[in-house]
C-alpha cells in the first residue's frame, strides 16, 4: 500500500494534478504511519529481520518507478498495476478467511 501511494504521488507530481497530489500525499502519510506501527510491533516480537529487506526493495522500486527513467504514461501504468496487485492480494486473503 505504501509503495503504491508513493508511485501515485510521483505520478501526480509529474502530471502536476493538485487533487492527486493531495490525496496521495495523505495516503502516503497514513500508509507510512501504519507501516511504522507495524514494524514497531514486529520489533517487540523480534521478527523484524525478514521485513526490512522487503521494505527496502519496495522503496527502491518506488524510487526507480518514479524517477526520470519513466515518463508520465509509464509511471501511471506502473501505479495502476501496483494498485491492481494490491487489491488482488487483499481479495486472495479474504478468500482464505471466508
Phi and psi restraints in degrees (range 20) as a CNS / XPLOR table:
assign (resid 1 and name C) (resid 2 and name N)
       (resid 2 and name CA) (resid 2 and name C) 1.0 -65.2 20.0 2
assign (resid 2 and name N) (resid 2 and name CA)
       (resid 2 and name C) (resid 3 and name N) 1.0 -44.8 20.0 2
assign (resid 2 and name C) (resid 3 and name N)
       (resid 3 and name CA) (resid 3 and name C) 1.0 -63.9 20.0 2
assign (resid 3 and name N) (resid 3 and name CA)
       (resid 3 and name C) (resid 4 and name N) 1.0 -39.9 20.0 2
assign (resid 3 and name C) (resid 4 and name N)
       (resid 4 and name CA) (resid 4 and name C) 1.0 -61.2 20.0 2
assign (resid 4 and name N) (resid 4 and name CA)
       (resid 4 and name C) (resid 5 and name N) 1.0 -43.2 20.0 2
assign (resid 4 and name C) (resid 5 and name N)
       (resid 5 and name CA) (resid 5 and name C) 1.0 -64.7 20.0 2
assign (resid 5 and name N) (resid 5 and name CA)
       (resid 5 and name C) (resid 6 and name N) 1.0 -37.7 20.0 2
assign (resid 5 and name C) (resid 6 and name N)
       (resid 6 and name CA) (resid 6 and name C) 1.0 -63.6 20.0 2
assign (resid 6 and name N) (resid 6 and name CA)
       (resid 6 and name C) (resid 7 and name N) 1.0 -43.5 20.0 2
assign (resid 6 and name C) (resid 7 and name N)
       (resid 7 and name CA) (resid 7 and name C) 1.0 -67.0 20.0 2
assign (resid 7 and name N) (resid 7 and name CA)
       (resid 7 and name C) (resid 8 and name N) 1.0 -40.1 20.0 2
assign (resid 7 and name C) (resid 8 and name N)
       (resid 8 and name CA) (resid 8 and name C) 1.0 -64.7 20.0 2
assign (resid 8 and name N) (resid 8 and name CA)
       (resid 8 and name C) (resid 9 and name N) 1.0 -37.9 20.0 2
assign (resid 8 and name C) (resid 9 and name N)
       (resid 9 and name CA) (resid 9 and name C) 1.0 -63.9 20.0 2
assign (resid 9 and name N) (resid 9 and name CA)
       (resid 9 and name C) (resid 10 and name N) 1.0 -42.2 20.0 2
assign (resid 9 and name C) (resid 10 and name N)
       (resid 10 and name CA) (resid 10 and name C) 1.0 -63.4 20.0 2
assign (resid 10 and name N) (resid 10 and name CA)
       (resid 10 and name C) (resid 11 and name N) 1.0 -39.7 20.0 2
assign (resid 10 and name C) (resid 11 and name N)
       (resid 11 and name CA) (resid 11 and name C) 1.0 -62.3 20.0 2
assign (resid 11 and name N) (resid 11 and name CA)
       (resid 11 and name C) (resid 12 and name N) 1.0 -44.0 20.0 2
assign (resid 11 and name C) (resid 12 and name N)
       (resid 12 and name CA) (resid 12 and name C) 1.0 -62.1 20.0 2
assign (resid 12 and name N) (resid 12 and name CA)
       (resid 12 and name C) (resid 13 and name N) 1.0 -37.0 20.0 2
assign (resid 12 and name C) (resid 13 and name N)
       (resid 13 and name CA) (resid 13 and name C) 1.0 -70.0 20.0 2
assign (resid 13 and name N) (resid 13 and name CA)
       (resid 13 and name C) (resid 14 and name N) 1.0 -35.0 20.0 2
assign (resid 13 and name C) (resid 14 and name N)
       (resid 14 and name CA) (resid 14 and name C) 1.0 -67.3 20.0 2
assign (resid 14 and name N) (resid 14 and name CA)
       (resid 14 and name C) (resid 15 and name N) 1.0 -39.7 20.0 2
assign (resid 14 and name C) (resid 15 and name N)
       (resid 15 and name CA) (resid 15 and name C) 1.0 -93.8 20.0 2
assign (resid 15 and name N) (resid 15 and name CA)
       (resid 15 and name C) (resid 16 and name N) 1.0 -3.9 20.0 2
assign (resid 15 and name C) (resid 16 and name N)
       (resid 16 and name CA) (resid 16 and name C) 1.0 53.3 20.0 2
assign (resid 16 and name N) (resid 16 and name CA)
       (resid 16 and name C) (resid 17 and name N) 1.0 56.2 20.0 2
assign (resid 16 and name C) (resid 17 and name N)
       (resid 17 and name CA) (resid 17 and name C) 1.0 -104.4 20.0 2
assign (resid 17 and name N) (resid 17 and name CA)
       (resid 17 and name C) (resid 18 and name N) 1.0 108.6 20.0 2
assign (resid 17 and name C) (resid 18 and name N)
       (resid 18 and name CA) (resid 18 and name C) 1.0 -63.6 20.0 2
assign (resid 18 and name N) (resid 18 and name CA)
       (resid 18 and name C) (resid 19 and name N) 1.0 -34.8 20.0 2
assign (resid 18 and name C) (resid 19 and name N)
       (resid 19 and name CA) (resid 19 and name C) 1.0 -62.4 20.0 2
assign (resid 19 and name N) (resid 19 and name CA)
       (resid 19 and name C) (resid 20 and name N) 1.0 -47.5 20.0 2
assign (resid 19 and name C) (resid 20 and name N)
       (resid 20 and name CA) (resid 20 and name C) 1.0 -66.5 20.0 2
assign (resid 20 and name N) (resid 20 and name CA)
       (resid 20 and name C) (resid 21 and name N) 1.0 -35.1 20.0 2
assign (resid 20 and name C) (resid 21 and name N)
       (resid 21 and name CA) (resid 21 and name C) 1.0 -62.4 20.0 2
assign (resid 21 and name N) (resid 21 and name CA)
       (resid 21 and name C) (resid 22 and name N) 1.0 -47.4 20.0 2
assign (resid 21 and name C) (resid 22 and name N)
       (resid 22 and name CA) (resid 22 and name C) 1.0 -65.9 20.0 2
assign (resid 22 and name N) (resid 22 and name CA)
       (resid 22 and name C) (resid 23 and name N) 1.0 -49.0 20.0 2
assign (resid 22 and name C) (resid 23 and name N)
       (resid 23 and name CA) (resid 23 and name C) 1.0 -62.4 20.0 2
assign (resid 23 and name N) (resid 23 and name CA)
       (resid 23 and name C) (resid 24 and name N) 1.0 -47.2 20.0 2
assign (resid 23 and name C) (resid 24 and name N)
       (resid 24 and name CA) (resid 24 and name C) 1.0 -76.1 20.0 2
assign (resid 24 and name N) (resid 24 and name CA)
       (resid 24 and name C) (resid 25 and name N) 1.0 -26.5 20.0 2
assign (resid 24 and name C) (resid 25 and name N)
       (resid 25 and name CA) (resid 25 and name C) 1.0 -66.9 20.0 2
assign (resid 25 and name N) (resid 25 and name CA)
       (resid 25 and name C) (resid 26 and name N) 1.0 -43.1 20.0 2
assign (resid 25 and name C) (resid 26 and name N)
       (resid 26 and name CA) (resid 26 and name C) 1.0 -64.8 20.0 2
assign (resid 26 and name N) (resid 26 and name CA)
       (resid 26 and name C) (resid 27 and name N) 1.0 -41.4 20.0 2
assign (resid 26 and name C) (resid 27 and name N)
       (resid 27 and name CA) (resid 27 and name C) 1.0 -62.1 20.0 2
assign (resid 27 and name N) (resid 27 and name CA)
       (resid 27 and name C) (resid 28 and name N) 1.0 -39.5 20.0 2
assign (resid 27 and name C) (resid 28 and name N)
       (resid 28 and name CA) (resid 28 and name C) 1.0 -65.0 20.0 2
assign (resid 28 and name N) (resid 28 and name CA)
       (resid 28 and name C) (resid 29 and name N) 1.0 -40.4 20.0 2
assign (resid 28 and name C) (resid 29 and name N)
       (resid 29 and name CA) (resid 29 and name C) 1.0 -64.2 20.0 2
assign (resid 29 and name N) (resid 29 and name CA)
       (resid 29 and name C) (resid 30 and name N) 1.0 -45.2 20.0 2
assign (resid 29 and name C) (resid 30 and name N)
       (resid 30 and name CA) (resid 30 and name C) 1.0 -65.5 20.0 2
assign (resid 30 and name N) (resid 30 and name CA)
       (resid 30 and name C) (resid 31 and name N) 1.0 -44.3 20.0 2
assign (resid 30 and name C) (resid 31 and name N)
       (resid 31 and name CA) (resid 31 and name C) 1.0 -64.1 20.0 2
assign (resid 31 and name N) (resid 31 and name CA)
       (resid 31 and name C) (resid 32 and name N) 1.0 -39.5 20.0 2
assign (resid 31 and name C) (resid 32 and name N)
       (resid 32 and name CA) (resid 32 and name C) 1.0 -64.0 20.0 2
assign (resid 32 and name N) (resid 32 and name CA)
       (resid 32 and name C) (resid 33 and name N) 1.0 -38.9 20.0 2
assign (resid 32 and name C) (resid 33 and name N)
       (resid 33 and name CA) (resid 33 and name C) 1.0 -62.9 20.0 2
assign (resid 33 and name N) (resid 33 and name CA)
       (resid 33 and name C) (resid 34 and name N) 1.0 -45.1 20.0 2
assign (resid 33 and name C) (resid 34 and name N)
       (resid 34 and name CA) (resid 34 and name C) 1.0 -61.7 20.0 2
assign (resid 34 and name N) (resid 34 and name CA)
       (resid 34 and name C) (resid 35 and name N) 1.0 -44.8 20.0 2
assign (resid 34 and name C) (resid 35 and name N)
       (resid 35 and name CA) (resid 35 and name C) 1.0 -65.3 20.0 2
assign (resid 35 and name N) (resid 35 and name CA)
       (resid 35 and name C) (resid 36 and name N) 1.0 -39.7 20.0 2
assign (resid 35 and name C) (resid 36 and name N)
       (resid 36 and name CA) (resid 36 and name C) 1.0 -62.4 20.0 2
assign (resid 36 and name N) (resid 36 and name CA)
       (resid 36 and name C) (resid 37 and name N) 1.0 -45.5 20.0 2
assign (resid 36 and name C) (resid 37 and name N)
       (resid 37 and name CA) (resid 37 and name C) 1.0 -63.4 20.0 2
assign (resid 37 and name N) (resid 37 and name CA)
       (resid 37 and name C) (resid 38 and name N) 1.0 -41.9 20.0 2
assign (resid 37 and name C) (resid 38 and name N)
       (resid 38 and name CA) (resid 38 and name C) 1.0 -61.6 20.0 2
assign (resid 38 and name N) (resid 38 and name CA)
       (resid 38 and name C) (resid 39 and name N) 1.0 -45.4 20.0 2
assign (resid 38 and name C) (resid 39 and name N)
       (resid 39 and name CA) (resid 39 and name C) 1.0 -66.2 20.0 2
assign (resid 39 and name N) (resid 39 and name CA)
       (resid 39 and name C) (resid 40 and name N) 1.0 -34.0 20.0 2
assign (resid 39 and name C) (resid 40 and name N)
       (resid 40 and name CA) (resid 40 and name C) 1.0 -64.3 20.0 2
assign (resid 40 and name N) (resid 40 and name CA)
       (resid 40 and name C) (resid 41 and name N) 1.0 -43.8 20.0 2
assign (resid 40 and name C) (resid 41 and name N)
       (resid 41 and name CA) (resid 41 and name C) 1.0 -65.5 20.0 2
assign (resid 41 and name N) (resid 41 and name CA)
       (resid 41 and name C) (resid 42 and name N) 1.0 -42.9 20.0 2
assign (resid 41 and name C) (resid 42 and name N)
       (resid 42 and name CA) (resid 42 and name C) 1.0 -65.0 20.0 2
assign (resid 42 and name N) (resid 42 and name CA)
       (resid 42 and name C) (resid 43 and name N) 1.0 -32.4 20.0 2
assign (resid 42 and name C) (resid 43 and name N)
       (resid 43 and name CA) (resid 43 and name C) 1.0 -64.1 20.0 2
assign (resid 43 and name N) (resid 43 and name CA)
       (resid 43 and name C) (resid 44 and name N) 1.0 -39.9 20.0 2
assign (resid 43 and name C) (resid 44 and name N)
       (resid 44 and name CA) (resid 44 and name C) 1.0 -65.7 20.0 2
assign (resid 44 and name N) (resid 44 and name CA)
       (resid 44 and name C) (resid 45 and name N) 1.0 -32.3 20.0 2
assign (resid 44 and name C) (resid 45 and name N)
       (resid 45 and name CA) (resid 45 and name C) 1.0 -89.1 20.0 2
assign (resid 45 and name N) (resid 45 and name CA)
       (resid 45 and name C) (resid 46 and name N) 1.0 -9.4 20.0 2
assign (resid 45 and name C) (resid 46 and name N)
       (resid 46 and name CA) (resid 46 and name C) 1.0 65.8 20.0 2
assign (resid 46 and name N) (resid 46 and name CA)
       (resid 46 and name C) (resid 47 and name N) 1.0 41.4 20.0 2
assign (resid 46 and name C) (resid 47 and name N)
       (resid 47 and name CA) (resid 47 and name C) 1.0 -120.6 20.0 2
assign (resid 47 and name N) (resid 47 and name CA)
       (resid 47 and name C) (resid 48 and name N) 1.0 40.1 20.0 2
assign (resid 47 and name C) (resid 48 and name N)
       (resid 48 and name CA) (resid 48 and name C) 1.0 -89.1 20.0 2
assign (resid 48 and name N) (resid 48 and name CA)
       (resid 48 and name C) (resid 49 and name N) 1.0 -21.1 20.0 2
assign (resid 48 and name C) (resid 49 and name N)
       (resid 49 and name CA) (resid 49 and name C) 1.0 -61.1 20.0 2
assign (resid 49 and name N) (resid 49 and name CA)
       (resid 49 and name C) (resid 50 and name N) 1.0 -34.7 20.0 2
assign (resid 49 and name C) (resid 50 and name N)
       (resid 50 and name CA) (resid 50 and name C) 1.0 -80.0 20.0 2
assign (resid 50 and name N) (resid 50 and name CA)
       (resid 50 and name C) (resid 51 and name N) 1.0 -22.8 20.0 2
assign (resid 50 and name C) (resid 51 and name N)
       (resid 51 and name CA) (resid 51 and name C) 1.0 -84.7 20.0 2
assign (resid 51 and name N) (resid 51 and name CA)
       (resid 51 and name C) (resid 52 and name N) 1.0 -30.8 20.0 2
assign (resid 51 and name C) (resid 52 and name N)
       (resid 52 and name CA) (resid 52 and name C) 1.0 -64.4 20.0 2
assign (resid 52 and name N) (resid 52 and name CA)
       (resid 52 and name C) (resid 53 and name N) 1.0 -42.5 20.0 2
assign (resid 52 and name C) (resid 53 and name N)
       (resid 53 and name CA) (resid 53 and name C) 1.0 -63.1 20.0 2
assign (resid 53 and name N) (resid 53 and name CA)
       (resid 53 and name C) (resid 54 and name N) 1.0 -37.0 20.0 2
assign (resid 53 and name C) (resid 54 and name N)
       (resid 54 and name CA) (resid 54 and name C) 1.0 -63.1 20.0 2
assign (resid 54 and name N) (resid 54 and name CA)
       (resid 54 and name C) (resid 55 and name N) 1.0 -42.2 20.0 2
assign (resid 54 and name C) (resid 55 and name N)
       (resid 55 and name CA) (resid 55 and name C) 1.0 -63.3 20.0 2
assign (resid 55 and name N) (resid 55 and name CA)
       (resid 55 and name C) (resid 56 and name N) 1.0 -43.8 20.0 2
assign (resid 55 and name C) (resid 56 and name N)
       (resid 56 and name CA) (resid 56 and name C) 1.0 -63.0 20.0 2
assign (resid 56 and name N) (resid 56 and name CA)
       (resid 56 and name C) (resid 57 and name N) 1.0 -42.5 20.0 2
assign (resid 56 and name C) (resid 57 and name N)
       (resid 57 and name CA) (resid 57 and name C) 1.0 -63.9 20.0 2
assign (resid 57 and name N) (resid 57 and name CA)
       (resid 57 and name C) (resid 58 and name N) 1.0 -41.1 20.0 2
assign (resid 57 and name C) (resid 58 and name N)
       (resid 58 and name CA) (resid 58 and name C) 1.0 -62.7 20.0 2
assign (resid 58 and name N) (resid 58 and name CA)
       (resid 58 and name C) (resid 59 and name N) 1.0 -42.1 20.0 2
assign (resid 58 and name C) (resid 59 and name N)
       (resid 59 and name CA) (resid 59 and name C) 1.0 -69.3 20.0 2
assign (resid 59 and name N) (resid 59 and name CA)
       (resid 59 and name C) (resid 60 and name N) 1.0 -40.1 20.0 2
assign (resid 59 and name C) (resid 60 and name N)
       (resid 60 and name CA) (resid 60 and name C) 1.0 -62.8 20.0 2
assign (resid 60 and name N) (resid 60 and name CA)
       (resid 60 and name C) (resid 61 and name N) 1.0 -41.4 20.0 2
assign (resid 60 and name C) (resid 61 and name N)
       (resid 61 and name CA) (resid 61 and name C) 1.0 -60.9 20.0 2
assign (resid 61 and name N) (resid 61 and name CA)
       (resid 61 and name C) (resid 62 and name N) 1.0 -44.3 20.0 2
assign (resid 61 and name C) (resid 62 and name N)
       (resid 62 and name CA) (resid 62 and name C) 1.0 -62.9 20.0 2
assign (resid 62 and name N) (resid 62 and name CA)
       (resid 62 and name C) (resid 63 and name N) 1.0 -39.3 20.0 2
assign (resid 62 and name C) (resid 63 and name N)
       (resid 63 and name CA) (resid 63 and name C) 1.0 -66.4 20.0 2
assign (resid 63 and name N) (resid 63 and name CA)
       (resid 63 and name C) (resid 64 and name N) 1.0 -43.7 20.0 2
assign (resid 63 and name C) (resid 64 and name N)
       (resid 64 and name CA) (resid 64 and name C) 1.0 -65.7 20.0 2
assign (resid 64 and name N) (resid 64 and name CA)
       (resid 64 and name C) (resid 65 and name N) 1.0 -41.8 20.0 2
assign (resid 64 and name C) (resid 65 and name N)
       (resid 65 and name CA) (resid 65 and name C) 1.0 -69.4 20.0 2
assign (resid 65 and name N) (resid 65 and name CA)
       (resid 65 and name C) (resid 66 and name N) 1.0 -23.9 20.0 2
assign (resid 65 and name C) (resid 66 and name N)
       (resid 66 and name CA) (resid 66 and name C) 1.0 -100.0 20.0 2
assign (resid 66 and name N) (resid 66 and name CA)
       (resid 66 and name C) (resid 67 and name N) 1.0 -2.2 20.0 2
assign (resid 66 and name C) (resid 67 and name N)
       (resid 67 and name CA) (resid 67 and name C) 1.0 -79.9 20.0 2
assign (resid 67 and name N) (resid 67 and name CA)
       (resid 67 and name C) (resid 68 and name N) 1.0 -172.6 20.0 2
assign (resid 67 and name C) (resid 68 and name N)
       (resid 68 and name CA) (resid 68 and name C) 1.0 -76.3 20.0 2
assign (resid 68 and name N) (resid 68 and name CA)
       (resid 68 and name C) (resid 69 and name N) 1.0 -1.1 20.0 2
assign (resid 68 and name C) (resid 69 and name N)
       (resid 69 and name CA) (resid 69 and name C) 1.0 -68.2 20.0 2
assign (resid 69 and name N) (resid 69 and name CA)
       (resid 69 and name C) (resid 70 and name N) 1.0 -22.9 20.0 2
assign (resid 69 and name C) (resid 70 and name N)
       (resid 70 and name CA) (resid 70 and name C) 1.0 -115.9 20.0 2
assign (resid 70 and name N) (resid 70 and name CA)
       (resid 70 and name C) (resid 71 and name N) 1.0 146.1 20.0 2
assign (resid 70 and name C) (resid 71 and name N)
       (resid 71 and name CA) (resid 71 and name C) 1.0 -88.4 20.0 2
assign (resid 71 and name N) (resid 71 and name CA)
       (resid 71 and name C) (resid 72 and name N) 1.0 -176.4 20.0 2
assign (resid 71 and name C) (resid 72 and name N)
       (resid 72 and name CA) (resid 72 and name C) 1.0 -59.9 20.0 2
assign (resid 72 and name N) (resid 72 and name CA)
       (resid 72 and name C) (resid 73 and name N) 1.0 -46.5 20.0 2
assign (resid 72 and name C) (resid 73 and name N)
       (resid 73 and name CA) (resid 73 and name C) 1.0 -63.7 20.0 2
assign (resid 73 and name N) (resid 73 and name CA)
       (resid 73 and name C) (resid 74 and name N) 1.0 -45.5 20.0 2
assign (resid 73 and name C) (resid 74 and name N)
       (resid 74 and name CA) (resid 74 and name C) 1.0 -65.6 20.0 2
assign (resid 74 and name N) (resid 74 and name CA)
       (resid 74 and name C) (resid 75 and name N) 1.0 -40.4 20.0 2
assign (resid 74 and name C) (resid 75 and name N)
       (resid 75 and name CA) (resid 75 and name C) 1.0 -63.2 20.0 2
assign (resid 75 and name N) (resid 75 and name CA)
       (resid 75 and name C) (resid 76 and name N) 1.0 -43.3 20.0 2
assign (resid 75 and name C) (resid 76 and name N)
       (resid 76 and name CA) (resid 76 and name C) 1.0 -64.4 20.0 2
assign (resid 76 and name N) (resid 76 and name CA)
       (resid 76 and name C) (resid 77 and name N) 1.0 -38.5 20.0 2
assign (resid 76 and name C) (resid 77 and name N)
       (resid 77 and name CA) (resid 77 and name C) 1.0 -64.2 20.0 2
assign (resid 77 and name N) (resid 77 and name CA)
       (resid 77 and name C) (resid 78 and name N) 1.0 -44.2 20.0 2
assign (resid 77 and name C) (resid 78 and name N)
       (resid 78 and name CA) (resid 78 and name C) 1.0 -63.5 20.0 2
assign (resid 78 and name N) (resid 78 and name CA)
       (resid 78 and name C) (resid 79 and name N) 1.0 -41.0 20.0 2
assign (resid 78 and name C) (resid 79 and name N)
       (resid 79 and name CA) (resid 79 and name C) 1.0 -63.6 20.0 2
assign (resid 79 and name N) (resid 79 and name CA)
       (resid 79 and name C) (resid 80 and name N) 1.0 -41.1 20.0 2
assign (resid 79 and name C) (resid 80 and name N)
       (resid 80 and name CA) (resid 80 and name C) 1.0 -65.4 20.0 2
assign (resid 80 and name N) (resid 80 and name CA)
       (resid 80 and name C) (resid 81 and name N) 1.0 -42.2 20.0 2
assign (resid 80 and name C) (resid 81 and name N)
       (resid 81 and name CA) (resid 81 and name C) 1.0 -64.4 20.0 2
assign (resid 81 and name N) (resid 81 and name CA)
       (resid 81 and name C) (resid 82 and name N) 1.0 -39.5 20.0 2
assign (resid 81 and name C) (resid 82 and name N)
       (resid 82 and name CA) (resid 82 and name C) 1.0 -62.0 20.0 2
assign (resid 82 and name N) (resid 82 and name CA)
       (resid 82 and name C) (resid 83 and name N) 1.0 -42.1 20.0 2
assign (resid 82 and name C) (resid 83 and name N)
       (resid 83 and name CA) (resid 83 and name C) 1.0 -63.5 20.0 2
assign (resid 83 and name N) (resid 83 and name CA)
       (resid 83 and name C) (resid 84 and name N) 1.0 -44.1 20.0 2
assign (resid 83 and name C) (resid 84 and name N)
       (resid 84 and name CA) (resid 84 and name C) 1.0 -62.9 20.0 2
assign (resid 84 and name N) (resid 84 and name CA)
       (resid 84 and name C) (resid 85 and name N) 1.0 -44.8 20.0 2
assign (resid 84 and name C) (resid 85 and name N)
       (resid 85 and name CA) (resid 85 and name C) 1.0 -63.6 20.0 2
assign (resid 85 and name N) (resid 85 and name CA)
       (resid 85 and name C) (resid 86 and name N) 1.0 -38.7 20.0 2
assign (resid 85 and name C) (resid 86 and name N)
       (resid 86 and name CA) (resid 86 and name C) 1.0 -58.6 20.0 2
assign (resid 86 and name N) (resid 86 and name CA)
       (resid 86 and name C) (resid 87 and name N) 1.0 -47.1 20.0 2
assign (resid 86 and name C) (resid 87 and name N)
       (resid 87 and name CA) (resid 87 and name C) 1.0 -74.5 20.0 2
assign (resid 87 and name N) (resid 87 and name CA)
       (resid 87 and name C) (resid 88 and name N) 1.0 -30.4 20.0 2
assign (resid 87 and name C) (resid 88 and name N)
       (resid 88 and name CA) (resid 88 and name C) 1.0 -65.8 20.0 2
assign (resid 88 and name N) (resid 88 and name CA)
       (resid 88 and name C) (resid 89 and name N) 1.0 -42.1 20.0 2
assign (resid 88 and name C) (resid 89 and name N)
       (resid 89 and name CA) (resid 89 and name C) 1.0 -65.2 20.0 2
assign (resid 89 and name N) (resid 89 and name CA)
       (resid 89 and name C) (resid 90 and name N) 1.0 -37.0 20.0 2
assign (resid 89 and name C) (resid 90 and name N)
       (resid 90 and name CA) (resid 90 and name C) 1.0 -65.7 20.0 2
assign (resid 90 and name N) (resid 90 and name CA)
       (resid 90 and name C) (resid 91 and name N) 1.0 -43.4 20.0 2
assign (resid 90 and name C) (resid 91 and name N)
       (resid 91 and name CA) (resid 91 and name C) 1.0 -63.8 20.0 2
assign (resid 91 and name N) (resid 91 and name CA)
       (resid 91 and name C) (resid 92 and name N) 1.0 -35.2 20.0 2
assign (resid 91 and name C) (resid 92 and name N)
       (resid 92 and name CA) (resid 92 and name C) 1.0 -64.8 20.0 2
assign (resid 92 and name N) (resid 92 and name CA)
       (resid 92 and name C) (resid 93 and name N) 1.0 -39.5 20.0 2
assign (resid 92 and name C) (resid 93 and name N)
       (resid 93 and name CA) (resid 93 and name C) 1.0 -72.1 20.0 2
assign (resid 93 and name N) (resid 93 and name CA)
       (resid 93 and name C) (resid 94 and name N) 1.0 -30.5 20.0 2
assign (resid 93 and name C) (resid 94 and name N)
       (resid 94 and name CA) (resid 94 and name C) 1.0 -64.0 20.0 2
assign (resid 94 and name N) (resid 94 and name CA)
       (resid 94 and name C) (resid 95 and name N) 1.0 -38.6 20.0 2
assign (resid 94 and name C) (resid 95 and name N)
       (resid 95 and name CA) (resid 95 and name C) 1.0 -60.1 20.0 2
assign (resid 95 and name N) (resid 95 and name CA)
       (resid 95 and name C) (resid 96 and name N) 1.0 -39.9 20.0 2
assign (resid 95 and name C) (resid 96 and name N)
       (resid 96 and name CA) (resid 96 and name C) 1.0 -68.0 20.0 2
assign (resid 96 and name N) (resid 96 and name CA)
       (resid 96 and name C) (resid 97 and name N) 1.0 -34.5 20.0 2
assign (resid 96 and name C) (resid 97 and name N)
       (resid 97 and name CA) (resid 97 and name C) 1.0 -71.1 20.0 2
assign (resid 97 and name N) (resid 97 and name CA)
       (resid 97 and name C) (resid 98 and name N) 1.0 -41.1 20.0 2
